[in-house]
Amino acid sequence: MKYLKVKNKKYKLPIFCPDATRAVVRSVDTKDLINVGIDGVCVNTLHLIHDPGKAVLKKFGGVRKFMDFPGLIISDSGGFQVFSLIYARGKKKGGRVIDDGAIFYTGGLKKPVKNLLTPEKSIQMQFEIGSDIMICLDDCPSSNISEKQNKTSVERTISWARRCEIEFEKQISLRHLPIIKRPLLFGVVQGGDNKDLREFCLSELLKIGFDGYGMGGWVPNAGNPLQVDLIKWLAKIIPDKYYKYGLGIGKLEDLIVFTKAGYQIYDCVLPTRDARHQRLYEIKKPLKNLIGARVPKSFFRYLYINKQKHQKENKPISKYCDCLVCKNYSRAYLNHLFKLNEPLAMRLATIHNLRIYAMVIRQLRKEVK
């Protein structure tokens, strides 16, 4: 597929959407996003439920008008927070997962408040968000679980997906949405590195019927090398008539690997998080034949702008980048801004990192068949 079609609009594929978790891509505004070539963002359902809340988004007619962003809006269901806030922190601190949904603790340990996120609540909130692509709530486990726990996670993911689809159709009917205003709904394929469970999960999700399917779970396996064989295999068994989403992907080289495998949609917090932590991306050579490259990471390297060696460097972050920063400012100036803790430093660094991602995506669009 060359295009993503939704709500009477077309978006070129592949597409990368930086995380705008709470309706903001940190350090930059929507005009910055447009100027660097970002076509979409990914917001988070769980966080938006709490702030600004359903009532505010309903008043604005959704997050698009609220943040004044004209591009694609993807809403994560809150499923990854099942991992990051519950499984990673532990039941006592983060919450717990039950068959009805995910219980998140808020308000601190002394007076914890239980908030239950069900598949139905997740879909209802995503309609208030007004997203173009909605994601089914899934049970996203950690990478070091037993086979029994993995099987339970898959069964729960399928059950929640079925409930999400029912609520999705209910909301379409209640809101009298015609086809041209209908969002897309994606299922999430779980199963860890167990291919049998992954295949079972996908087959059951296909029976329910979704517009696209995402590869869920901790794909890099908690810091270990990217599981390329698993990535390729799953993309191959997802029918080509559906959109394929690499959830939470990823590094610049991972975009190349996933696109070569057949995935088309990505979101990640990395470019903006790295920018805030003074880790900038440098293109080492012209971006050509990315998909045919034997070592995708050979195109890139990290530049830690806070290092002393950059204090007097009168050259751009990357000579192959055409962003506002590389055209106008030196490494020495960025180094200076970060030393001063100047907010402008984070804005310029974020603009640069996002532009690098946009340039990679633009090249992949030229090369993908």
LINFENHU-V190354 format. One record per residue. N is the residue number from 1. RES is the residue in one small letter. NEAR is the number of other ideal C-beta (glycine too) atoms within 12 Angstrom. Layout:
N|RES|NEAR, N|RES|NEAR
This chain:
1|m|25, 2|k|16, 3|y|19, 4|l|33, 5|k|23, 6|v|32, 7|k|26, 8|n|14, 9|k|22, 10|k|17, 11|y|32, 12|k|26, 13|l|32, 14|p|45, 15|i|44, 16|f|54, 17|c|48, 18|p|47, 19|d|36, 20|a|43, 21|t|33, 22|r|28, 23|a|35, 24|v|28, 25|v|41, 26|r|29, 27|s|29, 28|v|37, 29|d|22, 30|t|26, 31|k|17, 32|d|34, 33|l|36, 34|i|22, 35|n|20, 36|v|38, 37|g|29, 38|i|42, 39|d|36, 40|g|42, 41|v|46, 42|c|49, 43|v|45, 44|n|39, 45|t|46, 46|l|40, 47|h|33, 48|l|40, 49|i|32, 50|h|23, 51|d|18, 52|p|24, 53|g|20, 54|k|25, 55|a|14, 56|v|22, 57|l|34, 58|k|21, 59|k|15, 60|f|21, 61|g|16, 62|g|32, 63|v|42, 64|r|30, 65|k|19, 66|f|31, 67|m|31, 68|d|21, 69|f|34, 70|p|19, 71|g|37, 72|l|40, 73|i|44, 74|i|48, 75|s|47, 76|d|47, 77|s|52, 78|g|47, 79|g|46, 80|f|39, 81|q|39, 82|v|42, 83|f|36, 84|s|28, 85|l|29, 86|i|32, 87|y|31, 88|a|21, 89|r|19, 90|g|15, 91|k|18, 92|k|11, 93|k|18, 94|g|27, 95|g|33, 96|r|26, 97|v|35, 98|i|21, 99|d|20, 100|d|19, 101|g|34, 102|a|41, 103|i|27, 104|f|34, 105|y|26, 106|t|23, 107|g|13, 108|g|9, 109|l|14, 110|k|7, 111|k|9, 112|p|18, 113|v|15, 114|k|17, 115|n|25, 116|l|25, 117|l|43, 118|t|31, 119|p|43, 120|e|27, 121|k|30, 122|s|43, 123|i|40, 124|q|29, 125|m|40, 126|q|45, 127|f|37, 128|e|33, 129|i|47, 130|g|37, 131|s|44, 132|d|43, 133|i|46, 134|m|47, 135|i|53, 136|c|51, 137|l|49, 138|d|47, 139|d|45, 140|c|43, 141|p|40, 142|s|28, 143|s|26, 144|n|18, 145|i|28, 146|s|14, 147|e|17, 148|k|13, 149|q|23, 150|n|31, 151|k|24, 152|t|23, 153|s|40, 154|v|38, 155|e|24, 156|r|34, 157|t|46, 158|i|37, 159|s|30, 160|w|45, 161|a|43, 162|r|28, 163|r|30, 164|c|43, 165|e|31, 166|i|22, 167|e|29, 168|f|39, 169|e|23, 170|k|18, 171|q|28, 172|i|22, 173|s|14, 174|l|13, 175|r|20, 176|h|10, 177|l|19, 178|p|11, 179|i|13, 180|i|11, 181|k|18, 182|r|25, 183|p|39, 184|l|36, 185|l|43, 186|f|48, 187|g|47, 188|v|52, 189|v|49, 190|q|50, 191|g|44, 192|g|37, 193|d|30, 194|n|28, 195|k|23, 196|d|18, 197|l|32, 198|r|36, 199|e|22, 200|f|24, 201|c|42, 202|l|36, 203|s|21, 204|e|29, 205|l|41, 206|l|24, 207|k|15, 208|i|29, 209|g|24, 210|f|37, 211|d|33, 212|g|39, 213|y|45, 214|g|49, 215|m|49, 216|g|43, 217|g|42, 218|w|34, 219|v|44, 220|p|27, 221|n|19, 222|a|20, 223|g|11, 224|n|14, 225|p|17, 226|l|29, 227|q|29, 228|v|23, 229|d|16, 230|l|32, 231|i|37, 232|k|23, 233|w|23, 234|l|40, 235|a|33, 236|k|20, 237|i|28, 238|i|35, 239|p|21, 240|d|15, 241|k|13, 242|y|29, 243|y|38, 244|k|40, 245|y|47, 246|g|46, 247|l|42, 248|g|38, 249|i|41, 250|g|36, 251|k|34, 252|l|42, 253|e|33, 254|d|36, 255|l|48, 256|i|40, 257|v|37, 258|f|45, 259|t|39, 260|k|28, 261|a|33, 262|g|31, 263|y|42, 264|q|40, 265|i|45, 266|y|45, 267|d|44, 268|c|37, 269|v|34, 270|l|31, 271|p|45, 272|t|40, 273|r|23, 274|d|31, 275|a|41, 276|r|27, 277|h|23, 278|q|30, 279|r|30, 280|l|44, 281|y|43, 282|e|28, 283|i|34, 284|k|23, 285|k|17, 286|p|15, 287|l|33, 288|k|17, 289|n|19, 290|l|36, 291|i|27, 292|g|17, 293|a|27, 294|r|14, 295|v|15, 296|p|30, 297|k|24, 298|s|17, 299|f|32, 300|f|34, 301|r|20, 302|y|26, 303|l|34, 304|y|23, 305|i|40, 306|n|24, 307|k|20, 308|q|13, 309|k|14, 310|h|28, 311|q|19, 312|k|14, 313|e|21, 314|n|13, 315|k|20, 316|p|30, 317|i|41, 318|s|33, 319|k|17, 320|y|25, 321|c|35, 322|d|24, 323|c|37, 324|l|25, 325|v|38, 326|c|32, 327|k|18, 328|n|16, 329|y|30, 330|s|22, 331|r|34, 332|a|22, 333|y|28, 334|l|42, 335|n|31, 336|h|22, 337|l|26, 338|f|30, 339|k|18, 340|l|14, 341|n|13, 342|e|17, 343|p|16, 344|l|21, 345|a|29, 346|m|32, 347|r|32, 348|l|39, 349|a|45, 350|t|44, 351|i|43, 352|h|45, 353|n|52, 354|l|47, 355|r|40, 356|i|47, 357|y|50, 358|a|38, 359|m|35, 360|v|43, 361|i|38, 362|r|26, 363|q|31, 364|l|39, 365|r|29, 366|k|19, 367|e|21, 368|v|27, 369|k|13
